[in-house]
Amino acid sequence: MLADSGADAVQVPQNVFDWKQIASSGWDALARSGKIVFVRSVFLQGLVFMEPEQLQAQMAFAAPANGR
């Protein structure tokens, strides 16, 4: 839908844990459209870089991301 919009640029959320857009060819469609793409939330507002003991229980899935 974004690729077919009349906008010159789009902003999309994308992060290192969520690959839905990549798996669904969403990024391919944007690349073919020639739009400028701004990506936000790549590191989930710092979640990826938090120390494991700082993570809330529901975010424990992120602990292995920083190699600890």
ZASETOR-141777 format. One line per field, with one value per atom (N, C-alpha, C): residue in three letters; atom name; z, y, x. Coordinates in nm, 4 decimals. Layout:
r <- (Ala, ...)
a <- (CA, ...)
pz <- (Z, ...)
py <- (Y, ...)
px <- (X, ...)
This chain:
r <- (Met, Met, Met, Leu, Leu, Leu, Ala, Ala, Ala, Asp, Asp, Asp, Ser, Ser, Ser, Gly, Gly, Gly, Ala, Ala, Ala, Asp, Asp, Asp, Ala, Ala, Ala, Val, Val, Val, Gln, Gln, Gln, Val, Val, Val, Pro, Pro, Pro, Gln, Gln, Gln, Asn, Asn, Asn, Val, Val, Val, Phe, Phe, Phe, Asp, Asp, Asp, Trp, Trp, Trp, Lys, Lys, Lys, Gln, Gln, Gln, Ile, Ile, Ile, Ala, Ala, Ala, Ser, Ser, Ser, Ser, Ser, Ser, Gly, Gly, Gly, Trp, Trp, Trp, Asp, Asp, Asp, Ala, Ala, Ala, Leu, Leu, Leu, Ala, Ala, Ala, Arg, Arg, Arg, Ser, Ser, Ser, Gly, Gly, Gly, Lys, Lys, Lys, Ile, Ile, Ile, Val, Val, Val, Phe, Phe, Phe, Val, Val, Val, Arg, Arg, Arg, Ser, Ser, Ser, Val, Val, Val, Phe, Phe, Phe, Leu, Leu, Leu, Gln, Gln, Gln, Gly, Gly, Gly, Leu, Leu, Leu, Val, Val, Val, Phe, Phe, Phe, Met, Met, Met, Glu, Glu, Glu, Pro, Pro, Pro, Glu, Glu, Glu, Gln, Gln, Gln, Leu, Leu, Leu, Gln, Gln, Gln, Ala, Ala, Ala, Gln, Gln, Gln, Met, Met, Met, Ala, Ala, Ala, Phe, Phe, Phe, Ala, Ala, Ala, Ala, Ala, Ala, Pro, Pro, Pro, Ala, Ala, Ala, Asn, Asn, Asn, Gly, Gly, Gly, Arg, Arg, Arg)
a <- (N, CA, C, N, CA, C, N, CA, C, N, CA, C, N, CA, C, N, CA, C, N, CA, C, N, CA, C, N, CA, C, N, CA, C, N, CA, C, N, CA, C, N, CA, C, N, CA, C, N, CA, C, N, CA, C, N, CA, C, N, CA, C, N, CA, C, N, CA, C, N, CA, C, N, CA, C, N, CA, C, N, CA, C, N, CA, C, N, CA, C, N, CA, C, N, CA, C, N, CA, C, N, CA, C, N, CA, C, N, CA, C, N, CA, C, N, CA, C, N, CA, C, N, CA, C, N, CA, C, N, CA, C, N, CA, C, N, CA, C, N, CA, C, N, CA, C, N, CA, C, N, CA, C, N, CA, C, N, CA, C, N, CA, C, N, CA, C, N, CA, C, N, CA, C, N, CA, C, N, CA, C, N, CA, C, N, CA, C, N, CA, C, N, CA, C, N, CA, C, N, CA, C, N, CA, C, N, CA, C, N, CA, C, N, CA, C, N, CA, C, N, CA, C, N, CA, C, N, CA, C, N, CA, C, N, CA, C)
pz <- (0.0000, 0.0000, 0.0000, 0.0829, 0.0850, -0.0487, -0.1089, -0.2367, -0.3454, -0.3365, -0.4377, -0.4040, -0.2882, -0.2506, -0.3368, -0.3362, -0.4139, -0.3411, -0.2226, -0.1428, -0.2003, -0.1825, -0.2257, -0.1230, 0.0043, 0.1138, 0.2115, 0.2767, 0.3778, 0.5012, 0.6141, 0.7387, 0.7844, 0.8123, 0.8531, 0.9793, 1.0661, 1.1816, 1.1385, 1.1798, 1.1493, 1.2589, 1.3090, 1.4125, 1.3902, 1.4660, 1.4454, 1.4825, 1.5532, 1.5907, 1.4982, 1.4284, 1.3488, 1.1996, 1.1366, 0.9950, 0.9036, 0.9519, 0.8713, 0.7366, 0.7371, 0.6114, 0.5137, 0.5646, 0.4783, 0.4224, 0.5090, 0.4672, 0.3690, 0.3807, 0.2939, 0.1673, 0.1422, 0.0242, 0.0293, 0.1469, 0.1609, 0.1255, 0.1681, 0.1367, -0.0118, -0.0747, -0.2187, -0.2949, -0.2529, -0.3193, -0.3005, -0.1803, -0.1566, -0.2397, -0.2487, -0.3278, -0.4748, -0.5270, -0.6671, -0.6906, -0.5871, -0.6031, -0.6119, -0.5680, -0.5731, -0.4633, -0.3649, -0.2546, -0.1595, -0.0917, 0.0185, 0.1389, 0.2064, 0.3206, 0.4471, 0.5445, 0.6765, 0.7699, 0.8394, 0.9300, 1.0731, 1.1542, 1.2948, 1.3828, 1.5044, 1.6057, 1.5739, 1.5030, 1.4623, 1.5839, 1.6882, 1.8076, 1.9220, 1.8900, 1.9876, 2.1032, 2.0683, 2.1652, 2.2704, 2.2282, 2.3178, 2.3798, 2.3591, 2.4189, 2.3859, 2.2647, 2.2199, 2.2986, 2.3464, 2.4145, 2.5675, 2.6214, 2.7666, 2.8226, 2.9436, 3.0145, 3.0447, 3.0346, 3.0574, 3.1913, 3.2948, 3.4258, 3.4315, 3.3344, 3.3283, 3.2584, 3.1898, 3.1102, 3.1978, 3.1618, 3.2267, 3.1775, 3.2531, 3.2219, 3.0803, 3.0358, 2.9026, 2.7902, 2.8236, 2.7239, 2.7304, 2.8066, 2.8237, 2.6903, 2.5916, 2.4608, 2.3994, 2.4428, 2.3853, 2.4472, 2.5564, 2.6264, 2.5379, 2.4579, 2.3744, 2.2609, 2.2295, 2.1155, 2.1307, 2.2525, 2.2708, 2.3026, 2.2808, 2.2947, 2.4373, 2.5316, 2.6705, 2.7163)
py <- (-0.1179, 0.0000, 0.1262, 0.1266, 0.2423, 0.2605, 0.1508, 0.1583, 0.2207, 0.2011, 0.2535, 0.3924, 0.4465, 0.5793, 0.6856, 0.8035, 0.9126, 0.9866, 0.9427, 1.0109, 0.9868, 1.0848, 1.0706, 0.9945, 1.0007, 0.9367, 0.8752, 0.7700, 0.7046, 0.6744, 0.6649, 0.6263, 0.4949, 0.3972, 0.2669, 0.2195, 0.1506, 0.0897, -0.0414, -0.0622, -0.1874, -0.2067, -0.3269, -0.3521, -0.4865, -0.5090, -0.6281, -0.7579, -0.7493, -0.8701, -0.8994, -0.8014, -0.8146, -0.8127, -0.9260, -0.9386, -0.9558, -0.9216, -0.9427, -0.8701, -0.7442, -0.6688, -0.7296, -0.7782, -0.8383, -0.9703, -1.0525, -1.1830, -1.1694, -1.0615, -1.0453, -0.9657, -0.9388, -0.8635, -0.7164, -0.6676, -0.5266, -0.4340, -0.4704, -0.3872, -0.3913, -0.5034, -0.5127, -0.4175, -0.4127, -0.3242, -0.1781, -0.1429, -0.0048, 0.0283, -0.0652, -0.0423, -0.0191, -0.0979, -0.0826, 0.0492, 0.1006, 0.2225, 0.3480, 0.3383, 0.4528, 0.5552, 0.5214, 0.6137, 0.6238, 0.7374, 0.7517, 0.6853, 0.5977, 0.5254, 0.5638, 0.6127, 0.6422, 0.5320, 0.4714, 0.3608, 0.4106, 0.3753, 0.4144, 0.2894, 0.3044, 0.1985, 0.0788, 0.0994, -0.0114, -0.0919, -0.0220, -0.0903, -0.0852, -0.0652, -0.0636, 0.0320, 0.1543, 0.2598, 0.2147, 0.1430, 0.1028, -0.0348, -0.1013, -0.2330, -0.3291, -0.3264, -0.4189, -0.4014, -0.2803, -0.2524, -0.2556, -0.2866, -0.2933, -0.4159, -0.4014, -0.5168, -0.6132, -0.7444, -0.8410, -0.8231, -0.7861, -0.7702, -0.6462, -0.5567, -0.4389, -0.4674, -0.5784, -0.6098, -0.6535, -0.6069, -0.6549, -0.7975, -0.8731, -1.0150, -1.0357, -0.9525, -0.9713, -0.9359, -0.8769, -0.8417, -0.9330, -1.0389, -1.1289, -1.1883, -1.1938, -1.2465, -1.1678, -1.0442, -0.9589, -0.9830, -1.0536, -1.0738, -1.1331, -1.2339, -1.2913, -1.2007, -1.0960, -1.0109, -0.9382, -0.9118, -0.8389, -0.9301, -1.0580, -1.1533, -1.1882, -1.1593, -1.1903, -1.3143)
px <- (0.0823, 0.0000, 0.0881, 0.1943, 0.2842, 0.3553, 0.3937, 0.4649, 0.3776, 0.2480, 0.1562, 0.1027, 0.1389, 0.0902, 0.1578, 0.1027, 0.1596, 0.2703, 0.3066, 0.4087, 0.5479, 0.6360, 0.7750, 0.8581, 0.8138, 0.8873, 0.7880, 0.8306, 0.7468, 0.8313, 0.7636, 0.8298, 0.7672, 0.8510, 0.8002, 0.8704, 0.7966, 0.8615, 0.9269, 1.0473, 1.1183, 1.2210, 1.2309, 1.3307, 1.3978, 1.5018, 1.5838, 1.5131, 1.3998, 1.3259, 1.2082, 1.1597, 1.0379, 1.0729, 1.0643, 1.1021, 0.9815, 0.8615, 0.7407, 0.7460, 0.7894, 0.7943, 0.8940, 1.0039, 1.1047, 1.0537, 0.9948, 0.9434, 0.8269, 0.7496, 0.6324, 0.6636, 0.7899, 0.8342, 0.7946, 0.7586, 0.7223, 0.8373, 0.9577, 1.0742, 1.1060, 1.0864, 1.1100, 1.0182, 0.8914, 0.7955, 0.8353, 0.8811, 0.9246, 1.0493, 1.1408, 1.2622, 1.2280, 1.1376, 1.0968, 1.0225, 0.9562, 0.8770, 0.9633, 1.0898, 1.1793, 1.1577, 1.0783, 1.0513, 1.1702, 1.1780, 1.2728, 1.2076, 1.2799, 1.2243, 1.3001, 1.2264, 1.2814, 1.2362, 1.3319, 1.3002, 1.3116, 1.2134, 1.2166, 1.2099, 1.2539, 1.2469, 1.3354, 1.4447, 1.5312, 1.5800, 1.6194, 1.6700, 1.5695, 1.4426, 1.3339, 1.3609, 1.3944, 1.4224, 1.5239, 1.6246, 1.7327, 1.7187, 1.6082, 1.5865, 1.7000, 1.7466, 1.8501, 1.9804, 2.0049, 2.1310, 2.1214, 2.0047, 1.9894, 2.0600, 2.1069, 2.1628, 2.0488, 2.0708, 1.9636, 1.8916, 1.9635, 1.8980, 1.8081, 1.8177, 1.7311, 1.5990, 1.5901, 1.4718, 1.3550, 1.2364, 1.1158, 1.0899, 1.0165, 0.9941, 0.9411, 0.8483, 0.7896, 0.8869, 1.0013, 1.1023, 1.2248, 1.2180, 1.3321, 1.3794, 1.2939, 1.3328, 1.4487, 1.4678, 1.5715, 1.7083, 1.7162, 1.8450, 1.9528, 1.9274, 2.0328, 2.0799, 2.0065, 2.0379, 2.1711, 2.2115, 2.3365, 2.4522, 2.4348, 2.5460, 2.5845, 2.5005, 2.5317, 2.4622)
